[in-house]
Amino acid sequence: MKRHCPICCKSTDSETDADFPFCSERCRTLDLGNWASEKYKISEPVIDESIDEGAADTSAPRIPHRDTNEHNG
């Protein structure tokens, strides 16, 4: 897969560049530094704050029980 490095825009290739999608360890480190210094921000909240936390069911979806002793003859 070919892309452009998100830091310097140099062409990168997933098959040949060990630091893909970055072109080098330097660009990878610069990107990490940008996250650490909060230069990047997530534009939308991860959690919808309009939903009441007590009312939301965060458990896994229920799967109907299947009788394992059922004989198909």
PyMOL commands that set and color helices and strands:
alter all, ss='L'
color gray80, all
select helices_A, chain A and resi 25-36
alter helices_A, ss='H'
color red, helices_A
select strands_A, chain A and resi 2-4+11-13
alter strands_A, ss='S'
color yellow, strands_A
deselect
rebuild
show_as cartoon
